[in-house]
Amino acid sequence: MNIKTCVLGLVCGLSIILSSCKKEDQILGIDVLQPSDILTTCVDSVSTTISFSTLKDDSIRSEYITYMVGENYDDVFGKSRAGYATRMYLQGMMGDLTDFKLDSVCLRLSKSAKYAYGDTNVAQTFSVYELLQDITVDDCAKYNQKAEVPSFVANKKKIFDVNFPAYRDTVSSYVFKFDADYGKELYAKLLQNYNTDTTLKYFDSLFIKQFKGLYITTKDDQFNQVQAVITHCVPEINFYVSGSDTTKKLVFAPSPQAYTSPVSNDPSQIYLQAINVFEHEYPSELASAIGTSTTQSYVQGMVGLKTKLTLSGLETWRDSLVAINVAKLSIPLQERTTWSEYLPLNLRIYDSKRNMVYSTMSTIADSSKFEFNVHPFLVHLFNNSPKAETYDYEVVVPENNTYNNAFVLDGTQTEKLKLVITYTK
């Protein structure tokens, strides 16, 4: 007998027997279990109620400097503007400059194709200042941690104003010539330190004692009623020099490292190069909502606004003798006609000492709602003694010195504002 045929016949026969004996599925032994012993999966979306309050954002949540500059107007959030202070570092030695003469000194502003918030068709004016006070580690740390504007931003002298074209212009960078006398003064400082340290080992340390850095901001460092654009715009200072038969360009630019880099004996190696400074002026309706509990709340980038959540009833789950399988926090959005795209928001939870115990990005980000996975936090909560109400729950824009997105959280959509918990009991 052919073995393959035999096996095939056995399988077919077994299939016929099984199909002829088919009956309804049943849970074996369920008839002998007590009702309290049967596990049931349930969904709850009403035990926890959620309320909002709007707070001013108070810290930078990014180690990156994005060189945001410009101003814009939003119909709900009002006016926003940005500027930055930065040290400038020589990008490389160009050999002996003894027989070279200065031709010109220029400021180059290179815009990003990625970050632009506002009306990209409108040109605006930037003011360029020389800082007269050192950018210090302590000042930068205070600004990042508490959003306290450093004193060195106010201690400055204006160099000139520059006309920045509309952002939609296809040119990626713009060059503005410094006044000849100012250019000579700056070049003299460069030469003094360049000739002192031809190795470049200590050049930056010497140069920043004479040139503290640049502060680039909106015209006259104020709001100018311009509905323009806030954009990523990196500066360079270019020195053009010429000899008998050649020309050279010396480039000064911000260091690519943040001030959090390891400190060395040479101050130039700290590379604490820059901070962004943001300012907002809110309409009266929004301003009156700050610090109060309302049905609508606000979240805004550029160190603007954040939302504090109150989750009432969350503590009742602690001794409920259930196993929580899934927990999703859903927050509806007010529909707006705005230039702000719907990037994910960040839910951050802090204990009573402001230690962050949980952080997560929204898993759904569209024009109607945000959704956050809070199950890991509930595991933490029920495995520790502090009560749920001792924690701070905040919804913020991530990397809030990069993004100027702005959202209105809508508590009037009660059917969408909920903590949905799936559990087994």
FILO-268845 format. One record per residue (C-alpha): residue number from 1; residue in one letter; x, y, z. Coordinates in Angstrom, 2 decimals, m for minus. Layout:
# FILO-268845
> pos / code / X / Y / Z
> NUM / a / X / Y / Z
...
END
This chain:
# FILO-268845
> pos / code / X / Y / Z
> 1 / m / 0.00 / 0.00 / 0.00
> 2 / n / 1.19 / 3.55 / m0.77
> 3 / i / 1.99 / 5.24 / 2.60
> 4 / k / 1.01 / 8.74 / 1.37
> 5 / t / m2.41 / 7.47 / 0.28
> 6 / c / m2.92 / 5.73 / 3.61
> 7 / v / m2.16 / 8.85 / 5.65
> 8 / l / m4.42 / 10.99 / 3.46
> 9 / g / m7.26 / 8.50 / 3.94
> 10 / l / m6.80 / 8.53 / 7.70
> 11 / v / m6.91 / 12.33 / 7.87
> 12 / c / m10.07 / 12.51 / 5.72
> 13 / g / m11.76 / 9.88 / 7.82
> 14 / l / m10.90 / 11.68 / 11.04
> 15 / s / m12.23 / 14.96 / 9.62
> 16 / i / m15.57 / 13.31 / 8.82
> 17 / i / m15.85 / 11.89 / 12.35
> 18 / l / m15.04 / 15.27 / 13.96
> 19 / s / m17.49 / 17.18 / 11.77
> 20 / s / m20.26 / 14.75 / 12.48
> 21 / c / m19.73 / 15.20 / 16.25
> 22 / k / m19.62 / 19.03 / 16.21
> 23 / k / m21.70 / 20.81 / 18.89
> 24 / e / m21.88 / 24.24 / 20.58
> 25 / d / m18.78 / 25.45 / 22.46
> 26 / q / m18.96 / 25.40 / 26.25
> 27 / i / m16.62 / 26.19 / 29.13
> 28 / l / m15.71 / 22.88 / 30.76
> 29 / g / m16.52 / 22.79 / 34.45
> 30 / i / m18.35 / 26.15 / 34.53
> 31 / d / m21.36 / 24.40 / 36.02
> 32 / v / m19.40 / 23.48 / 39.16
> 33 / l / m17.82 / 26.97 / 39.72
> 34 / q / m19.20 / 29.49 / 42.14
> 35 / p / m20.29 / 32.76 / 40.46
> 36 / s / m17.63 / 34.66 / 42.46
> 37 / d / m14.91 / 32.46 / 40.92
> 38 / i / m15.71 / 33.38 / 37.31
> 39 / l / m13.45 / 36.07 / 35.76
> 40 / t / m15.28 / 38.76 / 33.83
> 41 / t / m13.83 / 41.54 / 31.67
> 42 / c / m15.50 / 44.92 / 32.15
> 43 / v / m15.08 / 48.48 / 30.87
> 44 / d / m15.51 / 51.58 / 33.03
> 45 / s / m15.52 / 55.18 / 31.78
> 46 / v / m17.52 / 57.00 / 34.48
> 47 / s / m15.78 / 56.36 / 37.81
> 48 / t / m13.09 / 59.01 / 37.21
> 49 / t / m14.09 / 62.57 / 36.38
> 50 / i / m11.65 / 64.97 / 34.72
> 51 / s / m11.33 / 68.73 / 35.06
> 52 / f / m8.89 / 71.30 / 33.64
> 53 / s / m6.93 / 74.36 / 34.65
> 54 / t / m4.54 / 76.40 / 32.50
> 55 / l / m1.10 / 77.31 / 33.83
> 56 / k / 1.84 / 79.25 / 32.42
> 57 / d / 4.59 / 76.91 / 31.28
> 58 / d / 7.63 / 77.21 / 33.51
> 59 / s / 10.49 / 75.22 / 32.03
> 60 / i / 12.27 / 74.17 / 28.84
> 61 / r / 11.81 / 70.50 / 27.94
> 62 / s / 14.62 / 70.15 / 25.41
> 63 / e / 18.40 / 70.12 / 25.46
> 64 / y / 18.50 / 71.53 / 21.94
> 65 / i / 18.78 / 75.17 / 20.96
> 66 / t / 16.64 / 75.88 / 17.93
> 67 / y / 17.43 / 79.58 / 17.32
> 68 / m / 13.77 / 80.57 / 16.95
> 69 / v / 13.18 / 84.21 / 16.06
> 70 / g / 10.22 / 86.28 / 14.87
> 71 / e / 6.67 / 87.12 / 15.88
> 72 / n / 3.19 / 85.93 / 15.11
> 73 / y / m0.47 / 86.41 / 16.04
> 74 / d / m3.05 / 83.71 / 16.75
> 75 / d / m6.77 / 84.54 / 16.99
> 76 / v / m7.17 / 82.57 / 20.26
> 77 / f / m3.70 / 82.73 / 21.82
> 78 / g / m2.81 / 86.30 / 20.90
> 79 / k / 0.75 / 87.49 / 20.30
> 80 / s / 3.93 / 85.43 / 20.48
> 81 / r / 7.51 / 86.39 / 19.76
> 82 / a / 10.92 / 84.77 / 20.02
> 83 / g / 14.58 / 85.72 / 20.06
> 84 / y / 17.86 / 84.12 / 21.06
> 85 / a / 21.17 / 84.95 / 22.69
> 86 / t / 24.23 / 83.03 / 21.54
> 87 / r / 27.96 / 82.95 / 21.87
> 88 / m / 29.92 / 82.77 / 18.62
> 89 / y / 32.89 / 80.44 / 18.07
> 90 / l / 35.59 / 80.48 / 15.41
> 91 / q / 35.11 / 77.46 / 13.16
> 92 / g / 38.77 / 77.09 / 12.15
> 93 / m / 42.09 / 78.94 / 11.77
> 94 / m / 43.09 / 80.33 / 8.38
> 95 / g / 46.83 / 80.59 / 8.81
> 96 / d / 48.84 / 83.80 / 9.10
> 97 / l / 46.68 / 86.91 / 8.57
> 98 / t / 49.51 / 89.47 / 8.89
> 99 / d / 49.46 / 90.61 / 5.27
> 100 / f / 45.69 / 90.40 / 4.87
> 101 / k / 43.29 / 93.32 / 5.04
> 102 / l / 39.66 / 93.31 / 6.02
> 103 / d / 37.16 / 93.64 / 3.16
> 104 / s / 33.85 / 93.26 / 5.01
> 105 / v / 32.06 / 91.64 / 7.94
> 106 / c / 28.63 / 90.13 / 7.38
> 107 / l / 25.89 / 88.44 / 9.34
> 108 / r / 24.43 / 85.37 / 7.65
> 109 / l / 21.04 / 84.03 / 8.77
> 110 / s / 20.22 / 80.52 / 7.55
> 111 / k / 16.58 / 79.49 / 7.88
> 112 / s / 15.25 / 75.99 / 8.43
> 113 / a / 12.86 / 74.33 / 6.01
> 114 / k / 11.21 / 72.47 / 8.89
> 115 / y / 10.14 / 74.89 / 11.62
> 116 / a / 7.98 / 77.88 / 10.72
> 117 / y / 4.91 / 79.09 / 12.62
> 118 / g / 2.69 / 81.87 / 11.32
> 119 / d / 2.11 / 83.65 / 8.03
> 120 / t / 4.99 / 82.64 / 5.80
> 121 / n / 4.09 / 85.30 / 3.21
> 122 / v / 4.92 / 88.27 / 5.45
> 123 / a / 8.37 / 89.87 / 5.76
> 124 / q / 9.55 / 91.33 / 9.08
> 125 / t / 12.43 / 93.18 / 10.72
> 126 / f / 14.88 / 91.69 / 13.22
> 127 / s / 17.10 / 93.68 / 15.57
> 128 / v / 20.65 / 92.43 / 16.10
> 129 / y / 22.40 / 93.28 / 19.38
> 130 / e / 25.83 / 92.69 / 20.87
> 131 / l / 25.66 / 91.25 / 24.38
> 132 / l / 27.58 / 93.22 / 27.01
> 133 / q / 27.27 / 90.58 / 29.75
> 134 / d / 28.45 / 86.97 / 29.87
> 135 / i / 26.09 / 84.09 / 29.12
> 136 / t / 26.56 / 81.98 / 32.24
> 137 / v / 25.78 / 78.37 / 33.07
> 138 / d / 23.67 / 79.42 / 36.06
> 139 / d / 21.55 / 81.84 / 34.03
> 140 / c / 20.92 / 79.24 / 31.35
> 141 / a / 20.03 / 76.60 / 33.93
> 142 / k / 17.57 / 78.93 / 35.67
> 143 / y / 15.89 / 79.74 / 32.39
> 144 / n / 15.60 / 76.09 / 31.41
> 145 / q / 14.25 / 75.09 / 34.83
> 146 / k / 12.08 / 78.09 / 35.72
> 147 / a / 11.75 / 80.15 / 32.51
> 148 / e / 13.35 / 83.13 / 34.25
> 149 / v / 14.68 / 85.51 / 31.57
> 150 / p / 18.39 / 86.12 / 32.28
> 151 / s / 19.72 / 89.60 / 32.98
> 152 / f / 22.25 / 89.40 / 30.15
> 153 / v / 19.39 / 89.65 / 27.63
> 154 / a / 18.74 / 93.22 / 28.80
> 155 / n / 22.42 / 94.22 / 28.90
> 156 / k / 23.10 / 94.83 / 25.21
> 157 / k / 23.73 / 97.41 / 22.49
> 158 / k / 22.08 / 97.47 / 19.09
> 159 / i / 24.27 / 96.78 / 16.06
> 160 / f / 21.64 / 97.17 / 13.34
> 161 / d / 18.21 / 96.12 / 12.06
> 162 / v / 17.86 / 93.61 / 9.22
> 163 / n / 14.92 / 93.09 / 6.89
> 164 / f / 14.06 / 89.40 / 6.85
> 165 / p / 12.13 / 88.41 / 3.69
> 166 / a / 8.92 / 86.39 / 3.69
> 167 / y / 9.59 / 82.83 / 4.76
> 168 / r / 8.22 / 81.38 / 1.51
> 169 / d / 11.18 / 82.92 / m0.31
> 170 / t / 13.15 / 80.02 / m1.81
> 171 / v / 16.49 / 81.43 / m0.64
> 172 / s / 17.86 / 79.37 / 2.27
> 173 / s / 20.09 / 82.06 / 3.81
> 174 / y / 20.43 / 85.84 / 3.78
> 175 / v / 23.55 / 87.98 / 4.20
> 176 / f / 23.56 / 91.41 / 5.88
> 177 / k / 26.68 / 93.62 / 5.89
> 178 / f / 27.79 / 95.15 / 9.18
> 179 / d / 28.62 / 98.86 / 9.36
> 180 / a / 32.25 / 99.34 / 8.29
> 181 / d / 33.37 / 100.89 / 11.58
> 182 / y / 31.72 / 98.17 / 13.66
> 183 / g / 33.23 / 95.52 / 11.39
> 184 / k / 36.73 / 96.96 / 11.89
> 185 / e / 36.24 / 97.07 / 15.65
> 186 / l / 35.16 / 93.44 / 15.75
> 187 / y / 37.99 / 92.35 / 13.44
> 188 / a / 40.53 / 94.09 / 15.67
> 189 / k / 39.30 / 91.99 / 18.62
> 190 / l / 39.59 / 88.88 / 16.49
> 191 / l / 43.15 / 89.67 / 15.39
> 192 / q / 44.30 / 90.44 / 18.91
> 193 / n / 43.34 / 86.96 / 20.11
> 194 / y / 44.14 / 85.23 / 16.82
> 195 / n / 47.75 / 86.37 / 16.97
> 196 / t / 47.99 / 85.53 / 20.68
> 197 / d / 46.89 / 81.91 / 20.26
> 198 / t / 47.72 / 80.50 / 16.82
> 199 / t / 46.80 / 76.99 / 17.97
> 200 / l / 43.12 / 77.87 / 18.52
> 201 / k / 43.38 / 76.00 / 21.83
> 202 / y / 42.37 / 79.01 / 23.91
> 203 / f / 41.11 / 81.38 / 21.23
> 204 / d / 37.44 / 81.04 / 22.16
> 205 / s / 38.20 / 81.66 / 25.84
> 206 / l / 40.04 / 84.85 / 24.94
> 207 / f / 37.58 / 86.10 / 22.34
> 208 / i / 34.43 / 85.76 / 24.49
> 209 / k / 35.99 / 88.07 / 27.05
> 210 / q / 35.80 / 90.82 / 24.44
> 211 / f / 32.76 / 89.73 / 22.42
> 212 / k / 30.10 / 88.16 / 24.65
> 213 / g / 27.83 / 87.13 / 21.79
> 214 / l / 24.76 / 88.12 / 19.78
> 215 / y / 21.14 / 88.66 / 20.71
> 216 / i / 18.80 / 88.47 / 17.71
> 217 / t / 15.13 / 89.23 / 18.24
> 218 / t / 12.10 / 91.10 / 16.91
> 219 / k / 12.47 / 94.76 / 15.97
> 220 / d / 13.53 / 96.83 / 19.00
> 221 / d / 13.08 / 93.73 / 21.19
> 222 / q / 9.31 / 94.20 / 21.40
> 223 / f / 5.99 / 93.31 / 19.75
> 224 / n / 5.48 / 95.20 / 16.50
> 225 / q / 1.89 / 94.22 / 15.60
> 226 / v / 3.20 / 92.03 / 12.79
> 227 / q / 1.39 / 88.83 / 11.91
> 228 / a / 4.48 / 87.21 / 10.48
> 229 / v / 6.34 / 84.00 / 11.28
> 230 / i / 8.46 / 82.52 / 14.07
> 231 / t / 11.18 / 80.48 / 12.46
> 232 / h / 14.39 / 78.53 / 13.06
> 233 / c / 17.18 / 80.85 / 11.90
> 234 / v / 20.86 / 80.06 / 12.65
> 235 / p / 23.43 / 82.90 / 12.63
> 236 / e / 27.00 / 83.16 / 11.36
> 237 / i / 29.45 / 86.05 / 11.37
> 238 / n / 31.65 / 85.98 / 8.26
> 239 / f / 34.93 / 87.94 / 8.06
> 240 / y / 36.13 / 88.41 / 4.46
> 241 / v / 39.83 / 89.26 / 4.15
> 242 / s / 42.14 / 89.50 / 1.17
> 243 / g / 45.88 / 89.28 / 0.54
> 244 / s / 47.96 / 90.03 / m2.52
> 245 / d / 46.73 / 87.03 / m4.46
> 246 / t / 44.07 / 85.27 / m2.36
> 247 / t / 41.00 / 85.81 / m0.22
> 248 / k / 39.86 / 84.07 / 2.94
> 249 / k / 36.66 / 83.79 / 4.96
> 250 / l / 36.69 / 83.32 / 8.72
> 251 / v / 33.44 / 81.93 / 10.08
> 252 / f / 32.01 / 82.38 / 13.57
> 253 / a / 28.98 / 80.28 / 14.47
> 254 / p / 27.23 / 78.85 / 17.56
> 255 / s / 28.75 / 75.69 / 18.95
> 256 / p / 26.78 / 72.54 / 18.10
> 257 / q / 26.90 / 71.46 / 21.75
> 258 / a / 24.56 / 72.45 / 24.57
> 259 / y / 25.72 / 74.12 / 27.77
> 260 / t / 25.17 / 70.78 / 29.55
> 261 / s / 28.36 / 69.42 / 27.98
> 262 / p / 31.04 / 68.35 / 30.52
> 263 / v / 32.84 / 71.32 / 32.03
> 264 / s / 36.59 / 71.47 / 31.44
> 265 / n / 39.34 / 73.82 / 32.61
> 266 / d / 39.00 / 75.76 / 29.37
> 267 / p / 35.77 / 77.82 / 29.44
> 268 / s / 35.55 / 77.60 / 25.66
> 269 / q / 34.98 / 73.87 / 25.99
> 270 / i / 31.80 / 74.40 / 28.00
> 271 / y / 30.05 / 75.56 / 24.84
> 272 / l / 27.12 / 77.07 / 26.66
> 273 / q / 26.23 / 78.79 / 23.46
> 274 / a / 22.65 / 79.94 / 23.44
> 275 / i / 19.19 / 80.20 / 24.87
> 276 / n / 15.88 / 80.98 / 23.23
> 277 / v / 13.71 / 83.66 / 24.87
> 278 / f / 9.93 / 83.71 / 24.32
> 279 / e / 7.22 / 86.21 / 25.20
> 280 / h / 3.43 / 86.02 / 24.92
> 281 / e / 0.59 / 88.54 / 25.22
> 282 / y / m2.79 / 86.83 / 25.68
> 283 / p / m6.30 / 88.15 / 24.93
> 284 / s / m8.33 / 89.05 / 28.03
> 285 / e / m10.55 / 85.95 / 27.79
> 286 / l / m7.60 / 83.58 / 27.78
> 287 / a / m5.63 / 85.59 / 30.35
> 288 / s / m8.55 / 85.38 / 32.80
> 289 / a / m8.60 / 81.58 / 32.43
> 290 / i / m5.00 / 81.14 / 33.60
> 291 / g / m4.91 / 79.58 / 37.05
> 292 / t / m8.63 / 78.79 / 37.16
> 293 / s / m10.67 / 75.65 / 36.57
> 294 / t / m12.64 / 75.95 / 33.35
> 295 / t / m14.37 / 73.72 / 30.79
> 296 / q / m11.77 / 74.78 / 28.23
> 297 / s / m8.03 / 74.70 / 28.75
> 298 / y / m5.00 / 75.66 / 26.70
> 299 / v / m1.71 / 74.05 / 25.67
> 300 / q / 0.91 / 76.09 / 23.80
> 301 / g / 4.52 / 75.72 / 22.73
> 302 / m / 7.32 / 78.27 / 22.94
> 303 / v / 7.17 / 78.13 / 26.76
> 304 / g / 3.59 / 79.36 / 26.65
> 305 / l / 0.82 / 77.43 / 28.41
> 306 / k / 0.18 / 73.98 / 29.81
> 307 / t / m2.89 / 72.22 / 31.22
> 308 / k / m3.12 / 70.72 / 34.68
> 309 / l / m5.56 / 67.82 / 35.02
> 310 / t / m7.55 / 66.83 / 38.10
> 311 / l / m8.57 / 63.15 / 38.07
> 312 / s / m11.28 / 62.79 / 40.70
> 313 / g / m12.17 / 59.26 / 41.77
> 314 / l / m8.96 / 57.63 / 40.59
> 315 / e / m8.02 / 56.59 / 44.13
> 316 / t / m11.18 / 54.43 / 44.45
> 317 / w / m9.57 / 51.85 / 42.17
> 318 / r / m6.79 / 51.13 / 44.67
> 319 / d / m8.73 / 48.59 / 46.81
> 320 / s / m11.24 / 47.49 / 44.19
> 321 / l / m9.85 / 43.92 / 43.92
> 322 / v / m9.76 / 44.07 / 40.13
> 323 / a / m6.94 / 43.61 / 37.64
> 324 / i / m6.62 / 46.63 / 35.34
> 325 / n / m5.71 / 45.53 / 31.82
> 326 / v / m5.92 / 48.75 / 29.81
> 327 / a / m6.27 / 52.41 / 30.84
> 328 / k / m6.60 / 55.17 / 28.25
> 329 / l / m7.12 / 58.85 / 28.92
> 330 / s / m9.08 / 60.58 / 26.17
> 331 / i / m9.09 / 64.39 / 25.86
> 332 / p / m11.16 / 66.09 / 23.12
> 333 / l / m9.99 / 69.12 / 21.16
> 334 / q / m11.84 / 72.20 / 20.06
> 335 / e / m11.80 / 72.43 / 16.28
> 336 / r / m9.80 / 75.42 / 15.06
> 337 / t / m8.83 / 76.93 / 11.73
> 338 / t / m5.16 / 77.49 / 12.43
> 339 / w / m1.66 / 77.00 / 11.08
> 340 / s / m0.90 / 74.61 / 13.95
> 341 / e / m0.60 / 71.00 / 12.85
> 342 / y / m1.68 / 68.29 / 15.28
> 343 / l / 1.58 / 66.99 / 16.69
> 344 / p / 1.39 / 64.61 / 19.67
> 345 / l / 1.16 / 66.12 / 23.13
> 346 / n / 3.01 / 64.95 / 26.22
> 347 / l / 1.36 / 63.80 / 29.48
> 348 / r / 3.75 / 64.23 / 32.41
> 349 / i / 2.98 / 63.07 / 35.95
> 350 / y / 4.93 / 64.30 / 38.99
> 351 / d / 4.96 / 63.24 / 42.61
> 352 / s / 4.61 / 65.70 / 45.49
> 353 / k / 8.32 / 66.58 / 45.28
> 354 / r / 8.05 / 67.35 / 41.54
> 355 / n / 9.92 / 64.22 / 40.56
> 356 / m / 8.56 / 63.00 / 37.24
> 357 / v / 7.26 / 59.45 / 37.72
> 358 / y / 5.66 / 58.95 / 34.31
> 359 / s / 5.73 / 60.53 / 30.87
> 360 / t / 4.02 / 59.42 / 27.67
> 361 / m / 3.17 / 60.85 / 24.28
> 362 / s / m0.36 / 60.77 / 22.95
> 363 / t / m1.00 / 57.63 / 20.90
> 364 / i / m3.72 / 59.27 / 18.81
> 365 / a / m3.27 / 62.81 / 17.56
> 366 / d / m5.83 / 64.17 / 15.15
> 367 / s / m8.22 / 67.08 / 14.89
> 368 / s / m10.71 / 65.69 / 17.41
> 369 / k / m8.87 / 64.27 / 20.43
> 370 / f / m5.68 / 63.11 / 22.12
> 371 / e / m5.39 / 59.70 / 23.76
> 372 / f / m2.80 / 58.68 / 26.37
> 373 / n / m1.87 / 55.26 / 27.70
> 374 / v / m1.87 / 55.63 / 31.51
> 375 / h / m1.84 / 51.94 / 32.46
> 376 / p / 1.86 / 51.95 / 33.49
> 377 / f / 1.18 / 54.87 / 35.83
> 378 / l / m1.74 / 53.05 / 37.46
> 379 / v / 0.58 / 50.10 / 38.13
> 380 / h / 2.99 / 52.53 / 39.79
> 381 / l / 0.17 / 54.22 / 41.72
> 382 / f / m1.29 / 51.05 / 43.22
> 383 / n / 2.14 / 49.65 / 44.09
> 384 / n / 3.02 / 52.74 / 46.13
> 385 / s / 1.40 / 54.41 / 49.09
> 386 / p / 0.95 / 58.07 / 47.98
> 387 / k / m2.64 / 58.91 / 47.09
> 388 / a / m3.66 / 59.70 / 43.51
> 389 / e / m4.53 / 63.29 / 44.42
> 390 / t / m0.95 / 63.98 / 45.59
> 391 / y / 0.34 / 63.74 / 42.02
> 392 / d / 0.40 / 66.54 / 39.42
> 393 / y / m0.95 / 65.62 / 35.98
> 394 / e / 0.12 / 67.97 / 33.17
> 395 / v / m0.44 / 68.06 / 29.42
> 396 / v / 2.30 / 69.97 / 27.62
> 397 / v / 3.90 / 70.55 / 24.23
> 398 / p / 7.07 / 68.42 / 23.98
> 399 / e / 10.33 / 70.22 / 23.14
> 400 / n / 8.58 / 73.50 / 23.83
> 401 / n / 11.45 / 75.65 / 22.59
> 402 / t / 11.05 / 74.08 / 19.13
> 403 / y / 7.31 / 73.88 / 18.55
> 404 / n / 4.79 / 76.72 / 18.65
> 405 / n / 1.74 / 74.50 / 18.24
> 406 / a / m1.30 / 75.59 / 20.24
> 407 / f / m4.42 / 73.64 / 21.23
> 408 / v / m7.69 / 74.22 / 23.05
> 409 / l / m8.77 / 71.23 / 25.16
> 410 / d / m12.56 / 71.03 / 25.18
> 411 / g / m14.17 / 69.77 / 28.38
> 412 / t / m17.67 / 70.46 / 27.07
> 413 / q / m17.44 / 67.28 / 24.97
> 414 / t / m18.17 / 65.13 / 28.00
> 415 / e / m18.72 / 61.99 / 25.94
> 416 / k / m15.09 / 62.16 / 24.75
> 417 / l / m13.46 / 63.45 / 27.94
> 418 / k / m12.93 / 60.27 / 29.93
> 419 / l / m10.58 / 57.76 / 31.48
> 420 / v / m11.53 / 54.38 / 30.03
> 421 / i / m10.38 / 51.45 / 32.16
> 422 / t / m10.70 / 47.84 / 31.03
> 423 / y / m10.41 / 45.44 / 33.94
> 424 / t / m10.91 / 41.85 / 34.98
> 425 / k / m12.74 / 40.82 / 38.13
END
